[in-house]
Amino acid sequence: MDEKLLAQRLRAFSADRDWDQFHTPKNLAISISTEAAELLELFQWSRGTGAWAELAEPALHARVEEELADVLLYLIRFADRAGIDLQAAALRKLEVNARKYPAEKVRGSDKKYNEP
């Protein structure tokens, strides 16, 4: 994925519509949350027993794809406006998580691990 290309395309899309004025931190954060909630809504009444098999249904798969794209685009737009390098931030966060959740202590467990 070329985050910089997507950011450039989003900048142009927004500029063409004079939308930069609306792309405030609050509005973009709300948009990320709203789109993530729309993704969650697709599974609202799912019992979770089908796991990933649920996504074999083409209509659901297409809707999930669309909501994920919305989340990604708003996330990239927010990061671009804020001057945040998402790739660098994500790599730093992975390092933090690796220290916070050492594999030898959390492997195979979904329990919240708290460092001593």
C-alpha positions in Angstrom: 0.0 0.0 0.0 1.3 3.4 -0.9 0.1 5.6 2.0 1.8 8.7 0.4 -0.1 8.2 -2.8 -3.4 7.8 -1.0 -2.7 10.9 1.1 -2.0 12.9 -2.1 -5.2 11.6 -3.8 -7.2 12.5 -0.6 -5.6 16.0 -0.5 -6.6 16.6 -4.1 -10.1 15.1 -3.6 -10.6 17.4 -0.6 -9.2 20.5 -2.3 -11.4 20.0 -5.4 -14.4 20.1 -3.1 -13.1 22.8 -0.7 -13.5 20.4 2.2 -10.2 21.1 4.1 -12.2 23.6 6.2 -14.2 20.7 7.5 -11.3 18.3 8.1 -10.5 19.3 11.6 -9.0 16.8 14.2 -12.5 16.4 15.8 -14.3 15.8 12.6 -11.8 13.4 11.2 -11.6 11.5 14.6 -15.4 11.3 14.6 -15.4 10.0 11.0 -12.9 7.3 11.8 -15.0 6.2 14.8 -18.2 6.3 12.8 -16.9 4.2 10.0 -15.4 1.7 12.5 -18.8 1.5 14.1 -20.4 0.9 10.7 -18.0 -2.0 10.3 -19.0 -3.4 13.7 -22.6 -3.0 12.8 -22.2 -5.5 10.0 -21.6 -8.1 12.7 -24.1 -6.8 15.3 -26.4 -9.8 15.4 -23.8 -12.3 14.5 -23.2 -15.0 17.1 -19.5 -15.1 16.1 -19.7 -18.8 15.6 -19.0 -18.5 11.9 -15.8 -16.6 12.5 -14.0 -15.8 9.2 -16.3 -18.1 7.3 -19.0 -15.4 7.5 -17.0 -13.3 5.0 -17.3 -16.0 2.3 -20.8 -14.5 1.7 -20.1 -12.1 -1.2 -22.5 -9.3 -0.2 -21.1 -9.2 3.4 -17.5 -9.3 2.1 -18.2 -6.3 -0.2 -19.7 -4.3 2.6 -16.8 -5.1 5.0 -14.4 -4.1 2.2 -16.1 -0.8 1.8 -16.2 0.0 5.5 -12.5 -0.9 5.9 -11.7 1.4 3.1 -13.6 4.2 4.7 -11.7 3.7 8.0 -8.4 3.6 6.1 -9.1 6.7 4.1 -10.1 8.8 7.1 -7.1 7.5 9.1 -4.7 8.5 6.3 -6.4 11.9 5.9 -6.1 12.5 9.7 -2.5 11.5 9.7 -1.7 13.6 6.7 -3.3 16.7 8.1 -1.6 16.1 11.4 1.9 15.5 9.8 2.1 12.0 11.2 4.0 9.2 9.4 1.6 6.3 10.0 4.1 3.7 9.0 6.7 4.9 11.4 4.1 5.3 14.1 2.8 1.8 13.5 6.3 0.3 13.7 7.0 2.1 16.9 3.8 0.8 18.4 4.6 -2.7 17.4 7.9 -2.4 19.3 6.0 -1.1 22.3 3.5 -4.0 22.1 6.3 -6.5 21.8 7.8 -5.3 25.0 4.4 -5.0 26.7 3.2 -8.5 25.7 6.2 -10.8 25.6 5.4 -13.9 23.6 6.6 -16.3 26.3 4.1 -14.8 28.8 1.1 -14.3 26.6 1.2 -17.0 23.9 -2.2 -18.6 23.5 -4.0 -16.5 26.0 -6.6 -13.8 25.4 -6.3 -12.5 29.0 -5.1 -9.0 29.6 -1.5 -9.2 30.5 -0.2 -6.7 33.0 3.4 -6.3 33.6 4.6 -6.9 37.1 
